[in-house]
């Protein structure tokens, strides 16, 4: 087990290294001189030369990469071109709204999706199953921002049940905090629910066809324990896998949701940075989001042994 | 497919000689989702292609008629610059469909070549797959917006930016097929009888990848249409003057309470087209890839 964890960690580091190469090349191999891009449209050639010197752009590419990645490893993600503040500080100021949004979404979505999936598999072939699966195909197809505006229009503008937009830190009260997270979480979670519900149903259907389920039924195990203890536990591996893979979907969705609902999170930060061409911020956010994704999937891999003791490394 | 289905199908085949009309009807009955998806797409494609003939002017601004609700002259109302929302929605379908098709064709082509090479040549495999793992770890939308932000926004750049994050998924699919097929007796027979490698790849291995790739292509198409709209919505997609669904929604954001039609017309169109492509994909998967169908 320990050897496996070490091997998985090593491959995670390797993947992050490759991500770093891509993120580095993104700026340096793009058409145009990075110094000229950073200096802006009205810079003189002397200013551009000064920036080249300051950023070490006259060095060979490989030296630049090693310096850059060396600083990243030490937690120095560079300075924002626009606000002159360290990128890491900018990101950490924006973390709370994003983490709040992501965690409430994952919590609600996983609970809903797994129940839907179990219900659909248990009632397979009936109208309940068909309705749930139709909703899940639709959930895949409606973009986050369309759902978001629909929710705002119905619940905030027409019914006036919830505030329209914005974010209130949790320190200022749990009530207002939750109030402003309800609609964004639904909008963001819809596709995630659809994805997990489909896999849960498929995995449950496979398990429900097993002999031990028939045995459990025959010896008189009630339906709920049969579904949850005998079936769901054994259907767990694909479900947990897709929860991990779906984090990528969630990260893309966070960026859009924060724009729709005007939430000052990391997603909003990167969209603003892209509009201002603030490259260090763009690179930093992409690296951190990728790191989160890779780490989540590492954790998912490591939970397999808990879910299925037959898996040994 | 169960045995009962199989006998039904052979009975159907026997009856096929009665004419194509009856066969078509039976196909529709057996594949309702696929038929609905295909019909919606066909309709949208016709509307998109014929847009210049009937939809009206999507770009000219009439400030005197801004934010008008739907009426007999402007079927879906006007936006904040007095542009006709109906015309813009119809013209928006052109960009969406073009991006969807172009991205799926390109990512399948790149992914197929890389996947075949990587699956067949062990030495290339380790390097290629690590690169693909790295590329897959970067959230697709972020990579795409970064790529668009670095270059000047145009429809072609958007297509490339959406294609790059999709390629690794295709590579993995093709590689898994190659790995399972290359051990098959008929491939071993071809190798031992001295068939050149390119011929083995093209003749003996490529055909096995076709069915899963067709299914994958529809899913890529659906996600490409969604990502293009998302990029435009975030202001990192097609240039703002091009009428796309994402641009329309982005530009109408501030007018949600006064003129909801400016957001929901393109929104519904977008959802409908993506839904249609997904339905087509599900139907194709059930027909072409029964192994996968059972798992889903």
Interface residues (C-beta under 8 A of the other chain):
Chain A: X14 X15 X16 X17 X18 X19 X21 X22 X23 X26 X27 X30 X31 X137 X138 X140 X141 X142 X143 X144 X145 X146 X149 X150 X152 X153 X157 X198 X202 X206 X248 X251 X252 X255 X256 X259 X270 X271 X274 X275 X277 X282 X285 X286 X289 X290 X293 X294
Chain B: X130 X131 X133 X134 X135 X137 X138 X139 X140 X141 X142 X143 X145 X146 X147 X149 X150 X151 X222 X226 X229 X230 X233 X234 X235 X236 X249 X253 X256 X257 X260 X263 X264 X267 X268 X270 X271 X274 X275 X278 X279 X282 X294 X295 X296
